[in-house]
């Protein structure tokens, strides 16, 4: 029973071939493609409005040179939201519960922001490692602490996304298992547990969207520091 709870986080394999690449590719098929017509349908109109709203809110505090990242970060957020939402469906696999995938997304983007800062404004980029007005005795300690905090950023990005999604999936499976076990024994308690499961599912839908937004928001903040 304990092992079966974690089987949902194993990468699916068919004939010895990992299907994680298929799981990463399929979400793009669910997005409606814009057409050459002057007037779009309601779904495309709502999608365009949401994308414009998100891009405006995300890049409002970012300097103009950082606006080159708008397309990539917006696409990344839509990609993460689609993966997280599809992972809530029964008998599906959530690639974003894999720490290796989240690190693969977080580390290169974080490293790109650091390289941009070192190339464009090396003095200010290195100045973040030492706050102004620091006492002389604390300078070596603070430099070490700030350096560690800088390198922990991609680790925190990956672990945050993985931990939140993994915890939510485990809670849903635990409560669903309890509901099925209690149904023939205590129907009233099983109904209450089913209501709790429904509310938790709604919460996980919100978490799936919020975590994708937080992931991209933190990347934009790192970009803002280095642009």
C-alpha positions as a Python dict, from the first residue, in 0.01 Angstrom:
ca = {
    (1, 'X'): (0, 0, 0),
    (2, 'X'): (280, 240, 84),
    (3, 'X'): (460, 178, -243),
    (4, 'X'): (144, 209, -453),
    (5, 'X'): (96, 568, -335),
    (6, 'X'): (421, 666, -504),
    (7, 'X'): (366, 466, -823),
    (8, 'X'): (190, 767, -976),
    (9, 'X'): (519, 958, -972),
    (10, 'X'): (705, 696, -1176),
    (11, 'X'): (770, 782, -1538),
    (12, 'X'): (539, 569, -1758),
    (13, 'X'): (711, 317, -1982),
    (14, 'X'): (570, 137, -2289),
    (15, 'X'): (771, -149, -2442),
    (16, 'X'): (1073, -25, -2251),
    (17, 'X'): (1042, 328, -2397),
    (18, 'X'): (991, 617, -2146),
    (19, 'X'): (680, 816, -2232),
    (20, 'X'): (780, 1135, -2050),
    (21, 'X'): (863, 1298, -2385),
    (22, 'X'): (507, 1226, -2500),
    (23, 'X'): (371, 1368, -2173),
    (24, 'X'): (572, 1686, -2232),
    (25, 'X'): (456, 1721, -2592),
    (26, 'X'): (82, 1653, -2565),
    (27, 'X'): (-17, 1968, -2368),
    (28, 'X'): (63, 2190, -2665),
    (29, 'X'): (-207, 2013, -2866),
    (30, 'X'): (-479, 2143, -2632),
    (31, 'X'): (-410, 2512, -2701),
    (32, 'X'): (-617, 2659, -2986),
    (33, 'X'): (-400, 2801, -3262),
    (34, 'X'): (-465, 3159, -3376),
    (35, 'X'): (-602, 3196, -3726),
    (36, 'X'): (-562, 3460, -3998),
    (37, 'X'): (-920, 3580, -3954),
    (38, 'X'): (-996, 3926, -3821),
    (39, 'X'): (-1247, 3790, -3571),
    (40, 'X'): (-1164, 3490, -3348),
    (41, 'X'): (-1394, 3264, -3154),
    (42, 'X'): (-1460, 3315, -2783),
    (43, 'X'): (-1195, 3066, -2670),
    (44, 'X'): (-918, 3236, -2866),
    (45, 'X'): (-1035, 3578, -2749),
    (46, 'X'): (-1024, 3475, -2383),
    (47, 'X'): (-686, 3307, -2431),
    (48, 'X'): (-537, 3619, -2593),
    (49, 'X'): (-679, 3840, -2320),
    (50, 'X'): (-534, 3624, -2042),
    (51, 'X'): (-192, 3609, -2209),
    (52, 'X'): (-182, 3987, -2253),
    (53, 'X'): (-292, 4039, -1892),
    (54, 'X'): (-29, 3805, -1756),
    (55, 'X'): (250, 3951, -1972),
    (56, 'X'): (162, 4307, -1872),
    (57, 'X'): (150, 4227, -1500),
    (58, 'X'): (469, 4020, -1510),
    (59, 'X'): (688, 4261, -1702),
    (60, 'X'): (556, 4590, -1567),
    (61, 'X'): (839, 4625, -1308),
    (62, 'X'): (1105, 4486, -1546),
    (63, 'X'): (1324, 4724, -1744),
    (64, 'X'): (1285, 4746, -2120),
    (65, 'X'): (1582, 4516, -2208),
    (66, 'X'): (1416, 4240, -2005),
    (67, 'X'): (1105, 4251, -2224),
    (68, 'X'): (1287, 4025, -2471),
    (69, 'X'): (1209, 3743, -2229),
    (70, 'X'): (832, 3799, -2250),
    (71, 'X'): (763, 3531, -2511),
    (72, 'X'): (977, 3266, -2340),
    (73, 'X'): (846, 3323, -1986),
    (74, 'X'): (483, 3345, -2100),
    (75, 'X'): (521, 3021, -2296),
    (76, 'X'): (686, 2860, -1993),
    (77, 'X'): (397, 2957, -1766),
    (78, 'X'): (137, 2821, -2008),
    (79, 'X'): (342, 2503, -2043),
    (80, 'X'): (366, 2452, -1665),
    (81, 'X'): (-2, 2528, -1611),
    (82, 'X'): (-106, 2277, -1877),
    (83, 'X'): (122, 2007, -1733),
    (84, 'X'): (-1, 2068, -1378),
    (85, 'X'): (-368, 2074, -1476),
    (86, 'X'): (-350, 1763, -1694),
    (87, 'X'): (-176, 1582, -1409),
    (88, 'X'): (-490, 1619, -1197),
    (89, 'X'): (-689, 1399, -1436),
    (90, 'X'): (-725, 1030, -1341),
    (91, 'X'): (-469, 785, -1480),
    (92, 'X'): (-236, 1059, -1597),
    (93, 'X'): (127, 1138, -1529),
    (94, 'X'): (251, 1478, -1405),
    (95, 'X'): (603, 1546, -1537),
    (96, 'X'): (643, 1846, -1304),
    (97, 'X'): (651, 1613, -1004),
    (98, 'X'): (994, 1502, -1126),
    (99, 'X'): (1271, 1699, -957),
    (100, 'X'): (1506, 1643, -1250),
    (101, 'X'): (1266, 1810, -1495),
    (102, 'X'): (1209, 2110, -1268),
    (103, 'X'): (1583, 2151, -1218),
    (104, 'X'): (1626, 2128, -1593),
    (105, 'X'): (1387, 2420, -1633),
    (106, 'X'): (1507, 2629, -1337),
    (107, 'X'): (1884, 2603, -1358),
    (108, 'X'): (1945, 2716, -1722),
    (109, 'X'): (1705, 3011, -1691),
    (110, 'X'): (1853, 3122, -1358),
    (111, 'X'): (2204, 3086, -1499),
    (112, 'X'): (2105, 3294, -1801),
    (113, 'X'): (1989, 3581, -1577),
    (114, 'X'): (2317, 3566, -1381),
    (115, 'X'): (2527, 3567, -1700),
    (116, 'X'): (2328, 3863, -1836),
    (117, 'X'): (2391, 4055, -1513),
    (118, 'X'): (2762, 3976, -1513),
    (119, 'X'): (2795, 4081, -1877),
    (120, 'X'): (2586, 4399, -1876),
    (121, 'X'): (2645, 4537, -1524),
    (122, 'X'): (2915, 4337, -1342),
    (123, 'X'): (2961, 4597, -1065),
    (124, 'X'): (2593, 4601, -967),
    (125, 'X'): (2563, 4224, -1004),
    (126, 'X'): (2853, 4167, -765),
    (127, 'X'): (2724, 4446, -542),
    (128, 'X'): (2422, 4231, -452),
    (129, 'X'): (2660, 4003, -262),
    (130, 'X'): (2744, 4279, -13),
    (131, 'X'): (2473, 4515, 121),
    (132, 'X'): (2573, 4878, 159),
    (133, 'X'): (2685, 4988, 505),
    (134, 'X'): (2792, 4641, 620),
    (135, 'X'): (3038, 4646, 917),
    (136, 'X'): (3390, 4545, 824),
    (137, 'X'): (3393, 4238, 1046),
    (138, 'X'): (3077, 4100, 884),
    (139, 'X'): (3189, 4147, 523),
    (140, 'X'): (3342, 3796, 471),
    (141, 'X'): (3048, 3625, 641),
    (142, 'X'): (2786, 3817, 443),
    (143, 'X'): (2963, 3752, 113),
    (144, 'X'): (2958, 3378, 184),
    (145, 'X'): (2591, 3388, 292),
    (146, 'X'): (2480, 3591, -12),
    (147, 'X'): (2677, 3366, -246),
    (148, 'X'): (2511, 3057, -98),
    (149, 'X'): (2168, 3219, -124),
    (150, 'X'): (2239, 3304, -489),
    (151, 'X'): (2323, 2944, -578),
    (152, 'X'): (2027, 2810, -380),
    (153, 'X'): (1779, 2996, -601),
    (154, 'X'): (1745, 2731, -876),
    (155, 'X'): (1733, 2460, -611),
    (156, 'X'): (1448, 2644, -436),
    (157, 'X'): (1261, 2689, -766),
    (158, 'X'): (1272, 2320, -848),
    (159, 'X'): (1203, 2191, -498),
    (160, 'X'): (911, 2431, -443),
    (161, 'X'): (730, 2321, -757),
    (162, 'X'): (800, 1951, -699),
    (163, 'X'): (708, 1951, -329),
    (164, 'X'): (378, 2136, -369),
    (165, 'X'): (255, 1918, -652),
    (166, 'X'): (374, 1593, -493),
    (167, 'X'): (210, 1675, -160),
    (168, 'X'): (-118, 1761, -329),
    (169, 'X'): (-124, 1442, -535),
    (170, 'X'): (-48, 1231, -228),
    (171, 'X'): (-325, 1397, -27),
    (172, 'X'): (-577, 1341, -305),
    (173, 'X'): (-483, 973, -334),
    (174, 'X'): (-491, 921, 44),
    (175, 'X'): (-835, 1080, 84),
    (176, 'X'): (-971, 898, -222),
    (177, 'X'): (-847, 566, -80),
    (178, 'X'): (-1005, 646, 256),
    (179, 'X'): (-1335, 729, 85),
    (180, 'X'): (-1343, 396, -99),
    (181, 'X'): (-1256, 203, 219),
    (182, 'X'): (-1515, 385, 435),
    (183, 'X'): (-1799, 368, 181),
    (184, 'X'): (-1925, 15, 269),
    (185, 'X'): (-1845, 56, 640),
    (186, 'X'): (-1955, 410, 729),
    (187, 'X'): (-2143, 572, 438),
    (188, 'X'): (-2199, 902, 622),
    (189, 'X'): (-1832, 948, 697),
    (190, 'X'): (-1748, 844, 341),
    (191, 'X'): (-1976, 1118, 204),
    (192, 'X'): (-1805, 1377, 423),
    (193, 'X'): (-1468, 1249, 305),
    (194, 'X'): (-1584, 1272, -56),
    (195, 'X'): (-1683, 1636, 0),
    (196, 'X'): (-1340, 1698, 148),
    (197, 'X'): (-1186, 1531, -157),
    (198, 'X'): (-1382, 1758, -389),
    (199, 'X'): (-1270, 2070, -201),
    (200, 'X'): (-911, 1947, -201),
    (201, 'X'): (-929, 1892, -577),
    (202, 'X'): (-1045, 2251, -625),
    (203, 'X'): (-756, 2363, -405),
    (204, 'X'): (-512, 2161, -614),
    (205, 'X'): (-642, 2324, -931),
    (206, 'X'): (-560, 2661, -775),
    (207, 'X'): (-221, 2533, -657),
    (208, 'X'): (-140, 2405, -1007),
    (209, 'X'): (-195, 2752, -1153),
    (210, 'X'): (-37, 2944, -866),
    (211, 'X'): (280, 2736, -860),
    (212, 'X'): (333, 2785, -1233),
    (213, 'X'): (283, 3159, -1189),
    (214, 'X'): (521, 3173, -889),
    (215, 'X'): (788, 2981, -1082),
    (216, 'X'): (783, 3231, -1367),
    (217, 'X'): (739, 3531, -1135),
    (218, 'X'): (1055, 3445, -942),
    (219, 'X'): (1246, 3407, -1268),
    (220, 'X'): (1127, 3753, -1374),
    (221, 'X'): (1244, 3895, -1040),
    (222, 'X'): (1586, 3738, -1091),
    (223, 'X'): (1589, 3889, -1439),
    (224, 'X'): (1493, 4230, -1301),
    (225, 'X'): (1795, 4226, -1068),
    (226, 'X'): (2035, 4167, -1357),
    (227, 'X'): (1890, 4382, -1636),
}
